[in-house]
Amino acid sequence: MQHGIPDPDRLEVISQGELNDAMEKHSFYLTGRKGGARAVFQYKNLSNLDFNEQDLSQADFTGSILLQCNLENATLHSCNFFACDLRNANLKRANCTRADFRGAYVAGADFSSADMSGADLREGKIMLADDDGKLYDRARSGGEGSRTIFLGAKLTGANMSGLQARRVDLTDADLTGVNLNNANLSEADFSGANLTDADLTGSNLSNIKLRGTIIAGVAMDGAEKHGIDLSEAITEQSMGDKLESLGKTLPELLEEHTVWVATAGKTGKRLDLSGYDLRDVIDLRRFPLTAIKAIGTTFLHQDLSDAEMQSAIFDKADFRDCNMESADLRGSSFKHAKFARANLEGVQLCPLKFKRDDPKARLMRCNLSGADLRYANLKNADLRDCILMGADLTNAVLTGCNLRRADLSGTILTGAVLDNAQLDDAIIDLSAL
């Protein structure tokens, strides 16, 4: 219970210079040098500041806003982030051991390879008292509530052993390969998350939600599993057959496909990889995937950067957590495909032009109707004329996108970032943002 704490929209804004001075004094504090002082930034606005590689062990950020901060490689051992707003912050490879994240809002943040062993992600909220002594919850930026929220956060390979995370919300988070052994995760929500190859050995998993969660390769030996909701969970078996079952190598299959493309279908055979699991195909991005058919195919976590994937059918395919930076996807169909958390920066999702004998060029538009693009990075993507009807772009980043003439009818845009996007003649309801 505290008095006189400002609302989130009235926090004092801290400059990079002020932060640098405080970090220098904090370094003296940690080494016992004269002039040192512990960094205390309670109820401040530190958005967009750079903490890269700094040692801020034991610093106090209670109730502060750190939107889009750069904390990459920072040492944050025993830091206090109680009820902080760390949305879209960069904490790659940060040392967050024994840090206090109770009640924090960390949607969209990147904790790839961070060390979060012993961190506290339980509930937590700041209580205020009015003049009559009546208690009420302090508002927080980004939403209400007391749960620690990691919606769509990237935690690939993070060490989260011994975590205290009761009722934490990890919906749509990427937890591929995380170490969560001996953690208290009771009543946590992992709906739609990627837990591929995660280690939950010996953890308390009672009453957790794994609805629609990818659990291929998850280790749960010795875990408390009472009341687990596994409805629609995605297992290794449900991801489809491996390519080896076709009896031919991918180069052999593509040889026939290349002939089919060159002869406009008169000879050769179109490559149909529908329903197959391509997660383990090495260097898949190096193969020409133009005009292939891959309905319901699993590409989960593949590196498809700079891939050639024009004029193909990828309806209902799973591209979650893929790196598709600068890929050429012109003229392809991705109806109801899954792109949650995918890196689509700089991709080409504009039409292909076909002239042939027609005096007027025919456009083959990209179709992402009903696609799931939650938390996807579409920065500087070319989406001209793209069909995005009914797509889910919740919290997607579309900064600098070319959306001219794109059709976003019925598109979910909650929390989407459209800074500097080109929207000339686009069909879009900006009130949906």
Beta strands, then each sheet from edge to edge (+ up, - down):
strand 1: 12-13
strand 2: 44-45
strand 3: 127-129
strand 4: 135-137
strand 5: 241-242
strand 6: 276-277
strand 7: 352-354
strand 8: 362-364
sheet 1: 1+ 2+
sheet 2: 3+ 4-
sheet 3: 5+ 6+
sheet 4: 7+ 8-
end
